[in-house]
Every structure is written in structure tokens, then in C-alpha cells.
Amino acid sequence: MSTNSNCGCGGGGMTTACDSAIAELPRYYPRQLITPDDLTLEQNYFRDRMRRHNRLLHGWGVVCGALVCPATTTNTDGTSSLVPWNVQVQTGYILGPYGDEIILDCARTVDLRTSGISGVTGEPCLDAPDPWCTQVYTAPPATVTMLYIAVQYKQSMMRPVRVQPVGCGCSNSTCEYSRWHDGYEIGVLQSCPCCCQPATLSQTTANTNVSPTNTMNSVSFATPGNPACPDCACGPWVGLAQVTFDQSGNIQKIDNCACRRIVVSLSQVSRSCTKVPPTVTSLNPTSIQSPATNVTMTVVGTGFYCGTTAEFETTDPLTVAQTQVQDAQTLMLAVNVSAAAASAAAGGNVTATLTVTNIDGASVAYPAKFAVTSSTASGTAPSPPTGVTAQARATGRPSKASTAKTPKN
């Protein structure tokens, strides 16, 4: 489906409509006879969804590039000079008012004495003259010293192929185009296209953090509440630049901001990742024996990542044998306690500093206090339970005395 601009500002041009709403797509099933209409409907369904997504969510305008510059030529002596009446549109990416993607993959030279040029995305970057048609140049009236460069989406049929006849051949085409190809049309307009004039923020701006000198579209600020869906009144053109020239065609000024609408894009927005040190809130248990091997300790905190390590200071009587990250808030440690911990304990306690380091180098030091008990504090073996004789301790088997039955009365 195609439509002309209903704006009346600077011409129309054939392009796709922006108000189509295809809500039907084929459902395939076994033994189905698939027709061209089925496949075309499926393509149009997804293309329509993408256009609607671009138009209503991202908006339309220049995303990047598409600068209009003076066209230059190289002289025989190696110097360069400007070409009268000619400007060059650089490569860029644009979202059209109807949601179409306009890809300018070649720098194209446009003569202001013509209505513009058309191009096909993906074709060789050559401005070759048409051998079958001579270009007609019509200089604008002497009173016109300013023109506008704009671009619109254009789709064309390509790659004709022969088709089989279906009957007697009457009114049957022997060739059909086998491809739709995305392209564009760069136009030379008498006025800036509709809706392309930059909007300034309204004095009734609700957001006080936005400067009034900002040229961002202010609809969302000036009209609080639920916004209405935009219509298609802006037409297909996207303004690129305002070009001022003299009667001889010498380019005097190119204003790439006077008639350009820019889409707010996040492609150039990013944030850097800063090192956030981990935190330790607790270390359990706080009572240990000395000496001991592979004592399980749990470190609770935040910001523990893969590769996080933990270690005590070298002067501490505790060493970490293994660190395991259980999750972002928990570390599991296997700790060895040396015999010096008991002797170093003052009042039964010993202090040690645990340093937790993430793989990016961010670290935190956590001072901990442990209650230390010696596994051989008295230097003697503990007394056996009552009823266990020396023979039982030596042999590991109960003695007869301990197993004698109490006589019955």
C-alpha cells in the first residue's frame, strides 16, 4: 500500500502508509497449499509491526550521520574546489515518519537545479549518469536563494525473472520482478518538510531540570497526562539541511540544524563500570580450637563475585586454605588454626584481620575476634566416663567387671 503526503509542504512522493494495521498472519499446517498471498501477508505482518514499533516508540528523524556538505572536485593541479549548485549527502541512518528505515550507505551528490536523486541501499556507490536519458538542469528563479534537502523512504522492484505461461498467453506477463528492494529518494524542496522544524521547550514545562534553550521536542513536557498517538500528517519527508546559494550557484551556507529532526538514540549513551568493594558483616564461628585444620567458617556480606578470595594477615595465627563463593552474600572458608593461636590469645581471645578481595581488585578488611580454646589445655587426656576401667581403655573392649550382671534378690 502506498500513499502521497497529505501535508502539502514540499511535495509528496510515493511511500508506505503509516496508518496500516495488519493484525493477521498465516497459520501453516500439513498438506497446506501455500499461495503467494500467504507468504506476502506474513512478510507484511512483521514489517507493519516493525514500522509501528519504530514510529510510536522511537519516533522519527535522523539517527546518525546524513550530513549535507559542499561538493568538491579535484583540479588538474591537485587542488580542490567547490562545485556550483552541488551538495553531497553523507552516509547515515534515518527513521522515516512512517516507521521505515532509511539507510544511506553511499555519499550521494545532489544538484540543486534538479528535483533530486533516487538510490537503492546496497548498490555500488557510484553516481553514474544514465546513458539513455540526459539530465535536465533548471536553475531556480533569481528570487530563490534558499532550498532544502530532504530524504524519504522508497521501495522498488528488482530482479525480473521469466515466469511460466498459465494458459493461452493472453494478457499474461512473461516476466515478473522477484525482489523488493529498500531505497531512498533525496529531494530538493522549496520549503522545510512538515514537522521538521525544531521545537523549543514550552514556558509551561513541567520538568524544571530541562533548560529552555534545549531544542528537544517538548510535547511530553508541555502536555502532561496521557499522550495521544501521533498521526501521519507529517508526510514522508525527513529534512536534512537548509542550503543558501547565490545566482551563480555558489554554495554560501549549509545549515544542518535549521530543518533537521534528530531521534533521541541510546547508541552513544553508556556508563562505565566502577569497582564496588565487597562488604563483610559477620564471620562465623567466633569460637575456635587451637590447633585445628579445615575449620569451616561462613563469611556473610555483599558484593562477592566469582573469583573472590579471602585471606588473613600473615602475622595472624589463622590461614585460609580454601575460599568458595556460595552466592553474592556468602563465602565459605576452610581455615587452619595454628598452635600459636592459644599462646597468642590474651584473656582467651585472639584478633585477626580477614581481607576479602574481588577478582577486579576491590577489597575490604574485616577485623574479627575469636575465643580460643586449646584442644590440649591441661596437657592430660580427659578422664573416661564412670564405669570404664583401665583395661577397657587399653583394649578398647569392656571388662568383665563392667559387664557383670547384678544378682537377683
C-alpha positions as CSV (number, residue, x, y, z in Angstrom):
1,M,0.0,0.0,0.0
2,S,1.3,3.5,-0.8
3,T,0.2,7.0,-0.2
4,N,1.2,10.5,-1.0
5,S,2.0,13.2,1.6
6,N,-1.2,14.8,2.8
7,C,0.8,17.6,4.4
8,G,1.1,19.9,1.4
9,C,4.6,21.1,2.5
10,G,7.2,20.5,-0.2
11,G,5.8,17.7,-2.3
12,G,4.8,14.1,-1.7
13,G,6.5,11.1,-3.2
14,M,5.2,7.5,-3.1
15,T,6.0,5.6,0.1
16,T,4.4,3.2,2.5
17,A,1.4,4.3,4.7
18,C,2.0,4.7,8.4
19,D,-1.6,4.0,9.5
20,S,-1.9,0.4,8.3
21,A,-2.7,-2.2,11.0
22,I,-2.2,-5.7,9.7
23,A,-3.3,-8.0,12.5
24,E,-3.4,-11.2,10.6
25,L,-0.8,-13.7,9.6
26,P,-0.9,-17.1,8.1
27,R,-1.2,-20.3,10.1
28,Y,0.7,-23.2,8.4
29,Y,-0.5,-26.7,8.7
30,P,0.4,-30.1,7.0
31,R,-0.7,-30.6,3.4
32,Q,-1.5,-26.9,3.0
33,L,-1.4,-25.3,-0.4
34,I,0.7,-22.1,0.1
35,T,0.0,-19.2,-2.2
36,P,1.9,-16.0,-2.9
37,D,-0.7,-14.1,-0.9
38,D,0.1,-16.2,2.2
39,L,3.8,-15.5,2.1
40,T,3.2,-11.8,1.3
41,L,0.8,-11.5,4.2
42,E,3.4,-12.9,6.6
43,Q,6.0,-10.5,5.4
44,N,3.7,-7.5,5.6
45,Y,2.6,-8.5,9.1
46,F,6.1,-8.3,10.5
47,R,7.1,-5.3,8.5
48,D,4.0,-3.5,9.7
49,R,4.8,-4.4,13.3
50,M,8.3,-3.1,13.0
51,R,7.2,0.2,11.4
52,R,4.7,0.8,14.1
53,H,7.3,0.0,16.8
54,N,9.7,2.5,15.2
55,R,7.2,5.2,14.8
56,L,5.4,5.1,18.1
57,L,8.2,4.1,20.4
58,H,11.4,5.6,18.9
59,G,9.9,8.4,16.9
60,W,11.3,9.5,13.5
61,G,14.2,11.7,12.2
62,V,17.9,11.4,11.7
63,V,19.5,8.8,14.0
64,C,23.1,9.4,12.9
65,G,25.1,10.9,10.0
66,A,23.4,12.2,6.9
67,L,25.2,15.5,7.0
68,V,24.9,17.7,3.9
69,C,28.3,19.1,2.8
70,P,29.5,21.2,-0.2
71,A,30.5,19.0,-3.1
72,T,34.1,19.3,-4.2
73,T,36.1,18.4,-7.2
74,T,39.8,17.8,-7.7
75,N,41.5,20.1,-10.2
76,T,44.3,19.2,-12.6
77,D,46.9,20.8,-10.3
78,G,45.8,18.7,-7.4
79,T,43.8,21.4,-5.6
80,S,40.2,21.1,-4.8
81,S,37.4,23.5,-5.4
82,L,33.6,23.7,-4.7
83,V,31.2,22.6,-7.5
84,P,28.5,25.2,-8.1
85,W,24.9,24.0,-7.5
86,N,26.1,20.7,-6.0
87,V,26.0,19.4,-2.4
88,Q,26.9,16.0,-1.1
89,V,24.7,14.0,1.4
90,Q,26.9,11.8,3.6
91,T,26.1,8.3,4.8
92,G,23.6,8.0,7.6
93,Y,20.7,6.1,9.2
94,I,17.3,7.7,9.4
95,L,13.8,6.6,10.6
96,G,11.1,7.9,8.4
97,P,7.8,9.4,9.6
98,Y,6.1,6.2,8.7
99,G,8.5,4.0,10.6
100,D,10.6,2.9,7.7
101,E,14.4,2.5,8.0
102,I,16.3,4.7,5.5
103,I,19.9,3.6,5.1
104,L,22.2,6.0,3.2
105,D,25.2,3.7,2.6
106,C,26.8,5.9,0.0
107,A,27.7,9.5,-0.2
108,R,25.4,11.0,-2.9
109,T,25.9,14.2,-4.8
110,V,22.7,16.2,-5.4
111,D,22.4,19.1,-7.9
112,L,20.1,21.9,-6.7
113,R,18.9,22.5,-10.2
114,T,17.1,19.1,-10.2
115,S,14.3,17.6,-8.2
116,G,16.8,15.2,-6.5
117,I,18.0,11.7,-7.0
118,S,17.0,8.2,-6.0
119,G,19.1,5.4,-4.7
120,V,19.0,1.7,-3.7
121,T,20.5,0.6,-0.5
122,G,23.2,-2.0,-1.1
123,E,24.0,-0.9,-4.7
124,P,27.5,0.2,-5.7
125,C,28.4,3.7,-4.5
126,L,28.6,5.3,-8.0
127,D,26.9,8.4,-9.3
128,A,26.9,7.1,-12.9
129,P,24.9,9.1,-15.4
130,D,22.0,7.4,-17.1
131,P,23.2,6.6,-20.7
132,W,19.6,6.6,-22.0
133,C,18.4,9.9,-20.5
134,T,20.1,13.3,-20.4
135,Q,19.7,15.1,-17.1
136,V,17.8,18.3,-17.3
137,Y,19.0,21.2,-15.2
138,T,16.6,24.0,-14.4
139,A,18.1,26.8,-12.3
140,P,15.7,28.2,-9.7
141,P,14.3,31.7,-10.1
142,A,16.5,34.6,-9.2
143,T,14.3,35.3,-6.2
144,V,15.0,31.9,-4.7
145,T,18.3,31.7,-2.9
146,M,17.5,29.0,-0.4
147,L,16.4,25.4,-0.8
148,Y,16.0,22.4,1.4
149,I,17.5,18.9,1.2
150,A,15.2,16.1,2.5
151,V,15.1,12.3,2.2
152,Q,12.2,9.8,2.2
153,Y,11.9,6.0,2.1
154,K,11.4,4.5,-1.3
155,Q,10.8,0.8,-2.2
156,S,11.5,-0.5,-5.7
157,M,11.0,-3.8,-7.6
158,M,14.2,-5.5,-8.9
159,R,15.5,-8.7,-10.4
160,P,13.0,-9.6,-13.2
161,V,12.7,-13.3,-13.9
162,R,10.8,-15.3,-16.6
163,V,7.6,-17.0,-15.5
164,Q,5.8,-19.9,-17.0
165,P,2.7,-19.2,-19.0
166,V,-0.6,-20.3,-17.4
167,G,-2.8,-20.6,-20.5
168,C,-3.0,-19.3,-24.0
169,G,-0.7,-16.4,-23.1
170,C,-3.3,-13.7,-23.5
171,S,-2.6,-10.8,-21.1
172,N,-0.1,-12.9,-19.2
173,S,3.2,-11.3,-18.3
174,T,6.3,-13.4,-19.2
175,C,8.4,-11.5,-16.7
176,E,7.9,-10.8,-13.0
177,Y,10.1,-8.8,-10.6
178,S,11.3,-11.2,-7.9
179,R,12.6,-8.7,-5.3
180,W,11.5,-5.7,-3.3
181,H,14.5,-3.5,-2.5
182,D,14.7,-0.8,0.1
183,G,15.9,2.5,-1.1
184,Y,15.6,6.2,-0.7
185,E,14.9,9.5,-2.5
186,I,16.8,12.6,-1.8
187,G,14.7,15.6,-2.8
188,V,15.3,19.3,-3.3
189,L,12.4,21.1,-1.8
190,Q,11.2,24.7,-1.8
191,S,10.4,24.6,1.9
192,C,11.2,22.6,5.0
193,P,9.1,19.5,5.3
194,C,6.3,19.4,7.8
195,C,7.1,18.7,11.5
196,C,10.8,19.0,10.8
197,Q,11.2,22.5,12.4
198,P,13.0,22.1,15.7
199,A,10.7,22.7,18.7
200,T,11.7,24.7,21.7
201,L,10.6,23.8,25.2
202,S,7.4,25.5,26.3
203,Q,7.3,28.0,29.0
204,T,4.8,25.7,30.8
205,T,7.4,23.0,31.0
206,A,6.6,20.7,33.9
207,N,10.2,19.3,34.1
208,T,12.3,22.0,35.7
209,N,15.5,20.1,35.1
210,V,15.4,20.8,31.3
211,S,16.9,24.0,30.1
212,P,14.6,26.3,28.0
213,T,17.4,26.6,25.4
214,N,17.2,22.9,24.7
215,T,15.7,22.1,21.3
216,M,14.2,18.8,22.3
217,N,10.6,18.3,21.3
218,S,8.6,19.4,24.3
219,V,5.3,17.6,23.8
220,S,5.8,15.3,26.7
221,F,6.7,18.2,29.0
222,A,4.2,20.8,27.9
223,T,1.2,18.4,27.8
224,P,1.3,16.3,31.0
225,G,-1.0,13.3,31.1
226,N,-1.7,10.6,28.7
227,P,-0.3,11.4,25.2
228,A,-2.3,10.9,22.1
229,C,-0.9,8.6,19.3
230,P,0.7,10.6,16.6
231,D,-1.0,10.7,13.2
232,C,0.5,10.6,9.7
233,A,0.2,14.3,9.0
234,C,3.9,14.9,8.8
235,G,4.3,13.3,5.4
236,P,7.1,11.0,4.2
237,W,10.0,13.5,4.1
238,V,12.7,14.0,6.7
239,G,14.5,17.3,6.5
240,L,18.3,17.3,6.4
241,A,19.6,20.8,5.7
242,Q,18.9,24.3,4.5
243,V,21.2,25.4,1.6
244,T,21.8,29.0,0.8
245,F,23.4,30.0,-2.6
246,D,23.8,32.9,-4.9
247,Q,22.6,33.3,-8.5
248,S,25.7,31.6,-9.9
249,G,25.0,28.6,-7.8
250,N,27.9,29.1,-5.4
251,I,27.1,27.5,-2.1
252,Q,27.3,30.1,0.6
253,K,25.9,28.3,3.7
254,I,24.6,24.9,4.6
255,D,22.7,24.7,7.9
256,N,22.4,21.1,9.1
257,C,20.3,22.2,12.1
258,A,17.7,24.5,10.5
259,C,15.5,21.7,9.1
260,R,16.6,18.6,10.8
261,R,14.8,16.4,13.3
262,I,17.0,14.1,15.4
263,V,15.9,10.9,17.1
264,V,16.9,10.5,20.7
265,S,19.2,7.5,20.4
266,L,20.9,5.5,23.1
267,S,23.6,4.2,20.8
268,Q,26.1,6.8,22.1
269,V,25.0,6.6,25.7
270,S,26.8,4.3,28.1
271,R,28.1,4.1,31.6
272,S,31.4,2.9,33.0
273,C,31.7,0.1,35.4
274,T,33.3,1.2,38.7
275,K,34.8,-1.1,41.3
276,V,32.4,-1.6,44.2
277,P,34.3,-3.1,47.2
278,P,32.6,-6.0,48.9
279,T,31.4,-5.7,52.5
280,V,31.6,-8.1,55.4
281,T,29.0,-8.0,58.1
282,S,29.8,-11.2,60.1
283,L,32.2,-14.1,60.4
284,N,31.1,-17.4,62.0
285,P,32.0,-19.2,64.2
286,T,33.8,-16.9,66.6
287,S,35.0,-19.7,68.8
288,I,37.8,-21.9,67.6
289,Q,40.2,-24.5,68.9
290,S,43.9,-24.4,68.6
291,P,45.4,-26.2,66.7
292,A,42.7,-27.1,64.1
293,T,42.6,-28.0,60.4
294,N,39.9,-27.1,57.8
295,V,37.6,-25.3,60.2
296,T,34.5,-24.3,58.3
297,M,33.8,-20.5,58.5
298,T,31.0,-18.6,56.9
299,V,31.5,-15.0,55.8
300,V,28.3,-13.0,55.4
301,G,28.3,-9.7,53.4
302,T,27.6,-8.3,50.0
303,G,29.4,-8.0,46.6
304,F,31.0,-11.4,46.4
305,Y,31.7,-12.4,42.8
306,C,33.3,-15.3,41.1
307,G,37.0,-15.4,41.8
308,T,36.7,-13.7,45.2
309,T,39.5,-14.7,47.6
310,A,39.8,-14.3,51.3
311,E,43.0,-14.4,53.5
312,F,44.1,-13.4,57.0
313,E,47.2,-11.3,57.5
314,T,50.5,-13.1,57.6
315,T,51.0,-12.2,61.2
316,D,47.7,-13.8,62.3
317,P,47.7,-17.4,63.6
318,L,44.9,-18.3,61.1
319,T,45.3,-19.1,57.4
320,V,42.7,-19.7,54.7
321,A,43.2,-22.9,53.0
322,Q,40.2,-22.6,50.5
323,T,37.7,-20.0,49.5
324,Q,34.4,-20.9,47.9
325,V,31.8,-18.3,46.7
326,Q,28.4,-19.7,47.6
327,D,26.5,-16.6,46.4
328,A,26.9,-12.9,46.3
329,Q,26.3,-12.7,50.1
330,T,28.1,-15.8,51.3
331,L,31.6,-17.1,51.3
332,M,32.6,-20.5,52.7
333,L,36.1,-20.7,54.1
334,A,38.3,-23.6,55.1
335,V,40.6,-22.2,57.9
336,N,43.6,-23.7,59.5
337,V,44.4,-22.6,63.1
338,S,48.0,-22.9,64.3
339,A,49.1,-23.9,67.8
340,A,50.3,-20.3,68.3
341,A,46.7,-19.1,68.5
342,A,46.3,-20.4,72.0
343,S,49.6,-18.8,73.2
344,A,48.8,-15.5,71.4
345,A,45.3,-15.3,72.9
346,A,45.1,-12.6,75.6
347,G,42.3,-13.4,78.0
348,G,41.3,-16.3,75.9
349,N,40.7,-14.2,72.8
350,V,42.8,-13.5,69.6
351,T,42.2,-10.9,67.0
352,A,42.7,-11.4,63.2
353,T,42.1,-9.3,60.1
354,L,40.3,-11.0,57.2
355,T,40.8,-9.4,53.8
356,V,38.2,-10.2,51.1
357,T,39.3,-9.3,47.6
358,N,37.2,-9.5,44.4
359,I,38.7,-10.5,41.1
360,D,38.6,-6.9,39.9
361,G,40.9,-5.9,42.8
362,A,38.3,-4.2,45.1
363,S,38.8,-5.4,48.7
364,V,37.7,-4.9,52.2
365,A,39.4,-5.6,55.6
366,Y,37.3,-7.1,58.4
367,P,38.8,-7.2,61.9
368,A,37.5,-10.3,63.8
369,K,37.9,-11.5,67.4
370,F,37.9,-15.2,68.2
371,A,37.6,-17.0,71.5
372,V,40.4,-19.6,71.5
373,T,40.3,-22.8,73.4
374,S,43.2,-25.3,73.4
375,S,42.4,-28.9,72.4
376,T,45.2,-30.0,74.9
377,A,44.8,-27.2,77.5
378,S,45.5,-29.4,80.6
379,G,48.2,-31.5,78.9
380,T,46.5,-34.7,80.1
381,A,43.9,-36.9,78.4
382,P,40.4,-36.4,79.6
383,S,39.0,-38.7,82.3
384,P,37.0,-41.6,81.0
385,P,33.3,-41.9,81.8
386,T,32.3,-43.6,85.0
387,G,32.3,-47.4,84.8
388,V,35.1,-47.6,82.2
389,T,38.2,-49.4,83.5
390,A,41.9,-49.2,82.5
391,Q,41.6,-52.5,80.7
392,A,38.8,-51.1,78.6
393,R,40.8,-48.1,77.8
394,A,43.8,-50.3,76.8
395,T,41.9,-52.9,74.8
396,G,39.0,-50.9,73.6
397,R,36.7,-53.7,74.9
398,P,34.6,-53.6,78.0
399,S,35.9,-55.5,81.0
400,K,34.1,-58.3,82.7
401,A,33.6,-56.2,85.8
402,S,31.8,-53.6,83.8
403,T,29.6,-56.2,82.2
404,A,28.8,-58.2,85.3
405,K,25.1,-58.7,85.8
406,T,23.5,-57.6,89.1
407,P,22.4,-60.7,91.0
408,K,18.8,-61.0,91.6
409,N,17.5,-61.0,95.2
